[in-house]
Amino acid sequence: MSDLPRKAVTRTAKLAALPLGIAGRATWGFGKRIVGESAELVGRELQQRTAEQLFKVLGELKGGAMKFGQALSVFESALPEEVAGPYRAALTKLQEAAPPMPTRTVHAVLEERLGEGWHELFLEFEDKPAAAASIGQVHRGVWHDGREVAVKVQYPGAGEALLSDLNQLSRFSRLLGPLIPGMDIKPLIAELKDRVSEELDYGLEAQAQEAHAEEFTDDPDVVVPQVVHQSDQVLVTEWIDGIPLSEIISDGTQEQRDRAGQLLARFLFSGPARTGLLHADPHPGNFRLLPGGPEGEDDWRLGVLDFGTVDRLPGGLPATIGESLRMTLDGEAEAVYELLCAEGFVKETIELDPEAVLDYLLPIIEPAQVEEFTFTRGWMRSQAARIADPRSPAYQLGKQLNLPPSYLLIHRVTLSTIGVLCQLGSTVRMREELEEWLPGFVPEDPVDGAPSVAEA
């Protein structure tokens, strides 16, 4: 594929082939079981074949299909190893690259948006893209003032392709559900659709990136490139070199994995507190490890890219999250239940056992119970299996809980970040970051409203 397939009929045909393929493999699996093969083994083979086809099609189509694939890919940690292993490489490739659009198309967009003399704005411009994503691709260049820059060019017709893909995917979301145990696909697609117009607006992206770049200027741990120039369909930012997180996942040292994980957790929780914005696209392609952290050249910093999707949280993350997390850790079942009811996590028409709700939540927040926690694919799989098994009490209770709309994006970003931490296999001091940045997690001193040292 050399260009973005924009014709609705072409894209629809490719996506429509997915459920047909799933149905065909299901028939094949039924036949295998008739002749006596294990249902579990057949199920895993079905899942593996379906996943391979899914990510191949999503990677080719870019647009909403690739956006969905990127969102889905961070959850591969939840899959059984024998299923996840064969296509992990395909997921990593999806996170970092896609077939480029032709040079003539890139030049046409630049001429339309930057003017006929667009070449004069650059001392150098590389026609070969350095990276490709769901709605645009990035070219390396040198701005006229000598700064190395990343030039993000939006695919023509990206908006139409994005919506068309997501509408099509939502029609057979039920069939895709078994790929990621415990993950409800339909709300994920609906939430991605809600963000389409925002992500296509490079003006909004520039504002979000500028806010982060200003706040994190001279930060010892996090690097955010400055915005150099912005217009419709073109965004020029400073270039940062570094090791993509996908490479750390596949080949990084344990030291790199731990440092990347710690900084990823720090950025997740500190960003809303410091900027009022939550970076809402935490897949590995959007992060880099850069040398030169607080301990010198042998230390690492986290480079953060792509602010096309953010959640606006003027007061930071809701204090309810920190309060409920703290009370869960303290075993305050009744208080946790009352808070969840007040926030709409438990609908008025439903009554649940507070102790059962506590039992449901405790394993999920295990990383906050200890001084440091090692995130692994095995731990992620155990959580997914517990919530996805219809025979499990956790499954039965989880079905009765509700996720209020205001928490949807926060929930997805948190899950996605945990998915990346499990891919990294990082040991992270998660509690330390929660105490520092999460409102409500450290109880306030009743005298002056400040956090109590003894309680902290």
KARATA-V169006 format. One record per helix or strand. SS is the DSSP state (hx for helix, st for strand). FROM is the first residue (numbers start at 0). TO is the last residue. If there is no record, write none. Layout:
# KARATA-V169006
[[SS;FROM;TO] [SS;FROM;TO]]
This chain:
# KARATA-V169006
[[hx;7;33] [hx;38;60] [hx;62;72] [hx;75;77] [hx;80;95] [hx;102;113] [hx;117;120] [st;121;124] [st;130;131] [st;135;142] [st;147;153] [hx;157;170] [hx;172;178] [hx;184;193] [hx;195;199] [hx;201;214] [st;221;223] [st;226;230] [st;233;237] [st;242;243] [hx;244;250] [hx;253;274] [st;276;278] [hx;283;285] [st;286;292] [st;295;303] [st;309;311] [hx;318;328] [hx;332;342] [hx;353;361] [hx;365;367] [st;372;373] [hx;376;387] [hx;392;397] [hx;404;423] [st;426;427] [hx;429;436] [st;443;443] [st;450;450]]
